[in-house]
Amino acid sequence: MKKRLTFKQLLFEQQILGILLFSVLVVFLWVVSTIYFSYTKSTLTSEDETVVIPLSPIIDDRPLQVLSSRRWWSDSDLQSFAVSVVIRDSNGKTTTSQTQTGAASPSATLAPTPVPTPLPASGSAQTQ
């Protein structure tokens, strides 16, 4: 046998159903409006918009022309230049010497750096 519902119970269930339907409708509209506004709202600031301007496909070749018109020095041209060296001693006296780069100039040589020996892996110092 089925249990018969009273009028009060039917009204209560109808109110609960109306509240649930209204809640589902509100949540649905909320989600739809959030998605819509997130797609239509721009997140770029004015500073970002100035950085993101499209690039021109035309390359300005004036800087390349300036570079190609510069004078290039060969090794033989560079050897004919004189080099001036100013030396100041502790008394404040300055001495200027001028050398030709084509002449044999003294070159500095570096002594080899000694390689340190590694420590034993055990961590304890060995005595000899």
Z-matrix of the N, CA and C atoms (Angstrom, degrees):
N
C 1 1.421
C 2 1.520 1 111.47
N 3 1.275 2 113.87 1 139.58
C 4 1.452 3 119.19 2 177.42
C 5 1.503 4 109.95 3 -85.43
N 6 1.309 5 111.92 4 144.24
C 7 1.461 6 117.53 5 176.48
C 8 1.523 7 107.79 6 -84.66
N 9 1.273 8 117.05 7 130.67
C 10 1.456 9 121.50 8 -179.85
C 11 1.514 10 109.61 9 -85.79
N 12 1.323 11 115.29 10 135.78
C 13 1.459 12 121.18 11 179.35
C 14 1.518 13 109.60 12 -87.47
N 15 1.286 14 115.39 13 145.58
C 16 1.455 15 120.26 14 177.85
C 17 1.518 16 109.15 15 -85.03
N 18 1.297 17 114.92 16 167.37
C 19 1.471 18 121.09 17 -179.75
C 20 1.525 19 111.03 18 -60.57
N 21 1.342 20 117.75 19 -40.12
C 22 1.467 21 121.74 20 179.71
C 23 1.528 22 110.51 21 -62.62
N 24 1.322 23 116.11 22 -42.04
C 25 1.461 24 119.61 23 -178.80
C 26 1.530 25 110.51 24 -67.08
N 27 1.315 26 117.40 25 -38.95
C 28 1.459 27 120.40 26 177.49
C 29 1.536 28 111.51 27 -64.30
N 30 1.324 29 117.20 28 -41.46
C 31 1.467 30 120.11 29 177.21
C 32 1.535 31 111.33 30 -64.39
N 33 1.325 32 116.71 31 -39.77
C 34 1.464 33 121.20 32 179.67
C 35 1.531 34 110.39 33 -64.72
N 36 1.319 35 117.76 34 -44.73
C 37 1.458 36 121.31 35 179.04
C 38 1.530 37 110.73 36 -65.30
N 39 1.310 38 117.13 37 -36.79
C 40 1.460 39 121.13 38 177.91
C 41 1.529 40 110.62 39 -65.42
N 42 1.331 41 117.72 40 -40.65
C 43 1.469 42 121.29 41 177.51
C 44 1.534 43 110.70 42 -65.42
N 45 1.334 44 116.71 43 -42.69
C 46 1.473 45 120.50 44 178.55
C 47 1.529 46 109.63 45 -61.92
N 48 1.328 47 117.00 46 -44.13
C 49 1.466 48 121.00 47 178.55
C 50 1.527 49 111.10 48 -62.13
N 51 1.330 50 117.78 49 -40.95
C 52 1.468 51 121.39 50 177.72
C 53 1.522 52 111.67 51 -64.16
N 54 1.334 53 116.97 52 -41.24
C 55 1.477 54 120.70 53 178.75
C 56 1.523 55 110.43 54 -65.76
N 57 1.330 56 117.01 55 -42.27
C 58 1.472 57 120.26 56 179.26
C 59 1.527 58 111.16 57 -64.08
N 60 1.327 59 117.10 58 -44.33
C 61 1.469 60 119.96 59 178.63
C 62 1.526 61 111.31 60 -63.44
N 63 1.312 62 116.55 61 -42.49
C 64 1.468 63 120.12 62 177.76
C 65 1.531 64 110.73 63 -63.07
N 66 1.325 65 117.68 64 -40.81
C 67 1.472 66 121.43 65 179.39
C 68 1.526 67 111.03 66 -64.80
N 69 1.319 68 117.37 67 -43.10
C 70 1.466 69 121.38 68 177.90
C 71 1.521 70 109.99 69 -62.43
N 72 1.312 71 117.22 70 -41.73
C 73 1.465 72 121.26 71 178.79
C 74 1.530 73 111.14 72 -63.32
N 75 1.325 74 117.64 73 -43.61
C 76 1.468 75 121.38 74 179.61
C 77 1.527 76 110.46 75 -64.28
N 78 1.326 77 117.00 76 -44.88
C 79 1.471 78 119.93 77 179.75
C 80 1.526 79 109.94 78 -63.27
N 81 1.324 80 118.25 79 -42.82
C 82 1.459 81 121.89 80 178.73
C 83 1.526 82 111.04 81 -60.48
N 84 1.329 83 117.59 82 -47.84
C 85 1.467 84 120.56 83 178.85
C 86 1.530 85 111.63 84 -63.66
N 87 1.326 86 116.59 85 -36.77
C 88 1.454 87 120.79 86 178.50
C 89 1.529 88 110.63 87 -63.08
N 90 1.318 89 117.51 88 -46.21
C 91 1.468 90 121.50 89 -179.93
C 92 1.525 91 110.41 90 -64.86
N 93 1.327 92 117.31 91 -44.77
C 94 1.464 93 121.17 92 -179.70
C 95 1.526 94 110.79 93 -62.59
N 96 1.332 95 117.54 94 -44.18
C 97 1.473 96 119.35 95 -179.48
C 98 1.522 97 111.11 96 -68.11
N 99 1.325 98 118.78 97 -36.24
C 100 1.466 99 121.00 98 177.94
C 101 1.528 100 110.77 99 -63.99
N 102 1.328 101 116.09 100 -44.07
C 103 1.468 102 119.63 101 178.53
C 104 1.520 103 110.38 102 -64.18
N 105 1.323 104 117.62 103 -43.75
C 106 1.465 105 120.74 104 -179.35
C 107 1.529 106 111.42 105 -61.31
N 108 1.335 107 117.41 106 -48.03
C 109 1.461 108 120.37 107 -177.36
C 110 1.523 109 112.07 108 -70.86
N 111 1.312 110 117.85 109 -28.03
C 112 1.462 111 118.48 110 177.51
C 113 1.525 112 111.33 111 -71.54
N 114 1.331 113 117.35 112 -30.95
C 115 1.459 114 119.74 113 177.01
C 116 1.518 115 112.79 114 -80.10
N 117 1.307 116 118.55 115 -30.85
C 118 1.455 117 120.19 116 -176.99
C 119 1.521 118 112.94 117 -89.55
N 120 1.314 119 118.42 118 -22.39
C 121 1.464 120 121.11 119 -178.03
C 122 1.525 121 109.59 120 -80.40
N 123 1.312 122 116.85 121 131.11
C 124 1.458 123 122.09 122 178.71
C 125 1.523 124 109.43 123 -85.02
N 126 1.319 125 115.67 124 134.18
C 127 1.472 126 120.07 125 178.33
C 128 1.519 127 111.21 126 -100.34
N 129 1.328 128 117.71 127 3.05
C 130 1.457 129 120.88 128 178.84
C 131 1.520 130 110.31 129 -82.54
N 132 1.312 131 115.37 130 134.26
C 133 1.457 132 119.91 131 173.76
C 134 1.523 133 108.31 132 -85.15
N 135 1.319 134 117.31 133 171.60
C 136 1.463 135 119.79 134 179.26
C 137 1.526 136 110.81 135 -65.37
N 138 1.325 137 115.97 136 -30.17
C 139 1.461 138 119.85 137 177.62
C 140 1.532 139 110.44 138 -68.14
N 141 1.321 140 116.49 139 -40.39
C 142 1.462 141 120.55 140 177.89
C 143 1.518 142 111.05 141 -65.92
N 144 1.309 143 116.87 142 -37.89
C 145 1.460 144 120.45 143 -178.41
C 146 1.522 145 111.44 144 -65.31
N 147 1.334 146 118.12 145 -33.56
C 148 1.460 147 119.65 146 178.06
C 149 1.521 148 110.87 147 -72.49
N 150 1.323 149 117.07 148 -28.01
C 151 1.462 150 120.33 149 179.97
C 152 1.527 151 110.72 150 -78.85
N 153 1.309 152 117.73 151 -28.48
C 154 1.453 153 122.38 152 -172.58
C 155 1.528 154 112.26 153 -94.70
N 156 1.305 155 118.65 154 18.40
C 157 1.458 156 119.82 155 179.01
C 158 1.528 157 108.93 156 -64.80
N 159 1.316 158 118.35 157 147.05
C 160 1.469 159 120.19 158 -178.16
C 161 1.524 160 111.37 159 -67.70
N 162 1.324 161 114.56 160 145.44
C 163 1.457 162 120.66 161 178.98
C 164 1.515 163 110.15 162 -81.39
N 165 1.317 164 115.35 163 149.17
C 166 1.452 165 120.68 164 177.47
C 167 1.530 166 108.84 165 -81.35
N 168 1.318 167 118.10 166 135.61
C 169 1.464 168 119.39 167 179.60
C 170 1.528 169 113.06 168 -76.94
N 171 1.329 170 117.14 169 -4.97
C 172 1.462 171 121.17 170 -179.20
C 173 1.527 172 108.47 171 -94.19
N 174 1.326 173 116.20 172 124.82
C 175 1.462 174 121.27 173 -179.12
C 176 1.518 175 108.76 174 -90.86
N 177 1.317 176 116.10 175 130.14
C 178 1.458 177 121.96 176 177.85
C 179 1.528 178 108.05 177 -78.30
N 180 1.337 179 116.54 178 114.86
C 181 1.462 180 119.57 179 -175.61
C 182 1.531 181 113.47 180 -96.87
N 183 1.318 182 117.80 181 7.27
C 184 1.460 183 119.71 182 177.73
C 185 1.523 184 112.93 183 -62.43
N 186 1.346 185 120.16 184 -43.44
C 187 1.465 186 118.38 185 177.16
C 188 1.528 187 112.73 186 -62.32
N 189 1.321 188 116.70 187 -33.27
C 190 1.466 189 119.39 188 177.39
C 191 1.524 190 111.08 189 -68.40
N 192 1.327 191 117.05 190 -36.81
C 193 1.461 192 120.29 191 178.06
C 194 1.524 193 110.65 192 -66.98
N 195 1.332 194 116.99 193 -38.24
C 196 1.465 195 120.47 194 178.16
C 197 1.519 196 109.63 195 -64.28
N 198 1.313 197 116.97 196 -42.62
C 199 1.464 198 119.85 197 179.42
C 200 1.529 199 111.85 198 -64.59
N 201 1.312 200 116.96 199 -40.23
C 202 1.467 201 119.15 200 -178.39
C 203 1.526 202 111.89 201 -72.67
N 204 1.340 203 118.36 202 -22.51
C 205 1.465 204 120.21 203 -179.93
C 206 1.529 205 112.34 204 -85.99
N 207 1.320 206 117.82 205 -5.57
C 208 1.468 207 119.92 206 179.28
C 209 1.526 208 110.78 207 -71.62
N 210 1.316 209 113.84 208 157.14
C 211 1.467 210 120.42 209 179.31
C 212 1.513 211 108.78 210 -81.74
N 213 1.323 212 114.77 211 130.42
C 214 1.454 213 120.97 212 176.98
C 215 1.514 214 108.74 213 -107.28
N 216 1.316 215 116.31 214 136.36
C 217 1.451 216 122.00 215 -177.34
C 218 1.526 217 109.64 216 -103.04
N 219 1.312 218 116.19 217 130.31
C 220 1.459 219 120.02 218 177.03
C 221 1.530 220 108.37 219 -84.82
N 222 1.322 221 116.46 220 171.42
C 223 1.468 222 120.54 221 179.38
C 224 1.524 223 111.06 222 -63.25
N 225 1.323 224 117.69 223 -37.82
C 226 1.468 225 119.37 224 179.66
C 227 1.528 226 110.80 225 -67.97
N 228 1.346 227 117.83 226 -35.66
C 229 1.467 228 120.50 227 176.51
C 230 1.524 229 110.58 228 -66.06
N 231 1.308 230 116.98 229 -40.14
C 232 1.447 231 120.40 230 -178.37
C 233 1.527 232 112.24 231 -68.74
N 234 1.341 233 118.29 232 -27.68
C 235 1.464 234 120.12 233 -179.93
C 236 1.520 235 112.52 234 -73.11
N 237 1.315 236 117.94 235 -18.23
C 238 1.460 237 120.35 236 -179.07
C 239 1.524 238 112.98 237 -86.34
N 240 1.330 239 119.27 238 -6.47
C 241 1.454 240 122.16 239 179.08
C 242 1.523 241 110.69 240 -77.54
N 243 1.324 242 115.37 241 144.29
C 244 1.459 243 120.61 242 175.73
C 245 1.527 244 108.55 243 -91.26
N 246 1.333 245 115.60 244 143.06
C 247 1.457 246 121.16 245 179.84
C 248 1.517 247 108.17 246 -112.75
N 249 1.341 248 116.59 247 127.73
C 250 1.454 249 121.46 248 178.42
C 251 1.517 250 108.87 249 -102.99
N 252 1.342 251 115.22 250 135.23
C 253 1.450 252 121.04 251 178.90
C 254 1.517 253 107.92 252 -122.60
N 255 1.337 254 117.22 253 127.11
C 256 1.453 255 122.17 254 178.48
C 257 1.522 256 107.31 255 -105.08
N 258 1.357 257 115.61 256 124.90
C 259 1.465 258 120.59 257 -178.47
C 260 1.520 259 107.67 258 -117.98
N 261 1.325 260 115.96 259 128.22
C 262 1.461 261 121.38 260 176.77
C 263 1.517 262 108.07 261 -111.71
N 264 1.334 263 115.75 262 128.58
C 265 1.464 264 118.01 263 177.51
C 266 1.528 265 109.55 264 -93.61
N 267 1.312 266 117.50 265 -179.05
C 268 1.465 267 121.68 266 -175.29
C 269 1.526 268 112.15 267 -66.95
N 270 1.332 269 119.73 268 -21.00
C 271 1.465 270 122.53 269 178.80
C 272 1.527 271 112.41 270 -83.10
N 273 1.313 272 117.49 271 -6.47
C 274 1.452 273 120.46 272 -179.53
C 275 1.505 274 112.45 273 93.85
N 276 1.339 275 118.22 274 0.64
C 277 1.458 276 122.31 275 179.82
C 278 1.526 277 108.85 276 -77.61
N 279 1.336 278 116.15 277 133.44
C 280 1.464 279 120.18 278 -179.90
C 281 1.512 280 109.65 279 -106.81
N 282 1.313 281 114.92 280 141.60
C 283 1.453 282 122.40 281 177.29
C 284 1.522 283 107.29 282 -127.54
N 285 1.340 284 115.66 283 133.20
C 286 1.454 285 120.12 284 179.42
C 287 1.511 286 108.09 285 -113.77
N 288 1.330 287 115.50 286 129.70
C 289 1.460 288 119.24 287 175.13
C 290 1.513 289 107.82 288 -124.61
N 291 1.307 290 114.87 289 145.44
C 292 1.459 291 120.13 290 -177.34
C 293 1.519 292 108.01 291 -123.98
N 294 1.327 293 115.99 292 129.77
C 295 1.458 294 120.38 293 -179.69
C 296 1.512 295 109.37 294 -128.50
N 297 1.292 296 116.25 295 156.34
C 298 1.447 297 122.50 296 173.67
C 299 1.523 298 107.11 297 -90.31
N 300 1.296 299 116.46 298 137.38
C 301 1.456 300 118.40 299 179.83
C 302 1.514 301 111.16 300 -75.81
N 303 1.303 302 118.13 301 -20.53
C 304 1.461 303 120.79 302 178.45
C 305 1.515 304 111.38 303 -72.66
N 306 1.331 305 116.64 304 -24.75
C 307 1.456 306 120.12 305 178.95
C 308 1.517 307 108.82 306 -72.89
N 309 1.305 308 115.12 307 161.58
C 310 1.460 309 118.94 308 179.44
C 311 1.517 310 108.66 309 -68.94
N 312 1.289 311 116.06 310 114.75
C 313 1.451 312 119.70 311 -179.02
C 314 1.519 313 108.48 312 -105.49
N 315 1.323 314 116.77 313 146.56
C 316 1.458 315 118.24 314 179.87
C 317 1.526 316 110.14 315 -68.05
N 318 1.299 317 116.17 316 140.98
C 319 1.458 318 119.99 317 178.93
C 320 1.516 319 108.73 318 -117.74
N 321 1.276 320 114.63 319 143.04
C 322 1.455 321 119.67 320 -179.52
C 323 1.515 322 109.06 321 -81.41
N 324 1.316 323 115.86 322 136.74
C 325 1.455 324 120.10 323 175.74
C 326 1.515 325 107.75 324 -117.42
N 327 1.280 326 115.56 325 143.75
C 328 1.444 327 120.76 326 179.78
C 329 1.515 328 109.46 327 -99.48
N 330 1.319 329 115.89 328 136.99
C 331 1.456 330 120.24 329 175.02
C 332 1.519 331 108.39 330 -72.96
N 333 1.328 332 116.55 331 145.00
C 334 1.465 333 117.27 332 179.71
C 335 1.518 334 111.06 333 -65.00
N 336 1.315 335 115.01 334 141.66
C 337 1.462 336 121.13 335 -179.79
C 338 1.524 337 108.96 336 -83.39
N 339 1.354 338 117.42 337 128.84
C 340 1.463 339 117.76 338 179.58
C 341 1.527 340 110.67 339 -67.91
N 342 1.323 341 115.50 340 142.89
C 343 1.455 342 121.65 341 -179.80
C 344 1.513 343 108.13 342 -90.36
N 345 1.355 344 118.31 343 126.17
C 346 1.463 345 119.39 344 -179.59
C 347 1.523 346 110.33 345 -70.38
N 348 1.328 347 115.38 346 145.54
C 349 1.457 348 119.52 347 178.20
C 350 1.521 349 108.63 348 -82.83
N 351 1.331 350 116.76 349 140.76
C 352 1.463 351 118.92 350 -178.10
C 353 1.519 352 111.85 351 -72.80
N 354 1.325 353 115.47 352 151.09
C 355 1.460 354 121.66 353 177.02
C 356 1.515 355 109.73 354 -77.11
N 357 1.338 356 116.64 355 155.96
C 358 1.467 357 118.37 356 177.02
C 359 1.528 358 109.99 357 -62.79
N 360 1.336 359 114.43 358 151.30
C 361 1.455 360 120.85 359 -176.20
C 362 1.503 361 113.35 360 -70.78
N 363 1.341 362 117.82 361 -21.11
C 364 1.471 363 119.61 362 -176.45
C 365 1.520 364 113.15 363 -72.70
N 366 1.317 365 116.23 364 -20.41
C 367 1.457 366 119.55 365 179.12
C 368 1.520 367 112.66 366 91.17
N 369 1.306 368 119.60 367 -13.61
C 370 1.449 369 120.92 368 178.74
C 371 1.515 370 109.21 369 -95.15
N 372 1.329 371 116.89 370 143.45
C 373 1.447 372 122.12 371 -179.08
C 374 1.525 373 109.28 372 -76.29
N 375 1.351 374 115.22 373 136.09
C 376 1.462 375 119.16 374 178.53
C 377 1.521 376 108.67 375 -93.28
N 378 1.289 377 117.90 376 137.90
C 379 1.455 378 122.31 377 177.85
C 380 1.500 379 109.70 378 -100.59
N 381 1.335 380 116.16 379 144.86
C 382 1.462 381 120.20 380 -179.68
C 383 1.484 382 110.69 381 -111.24
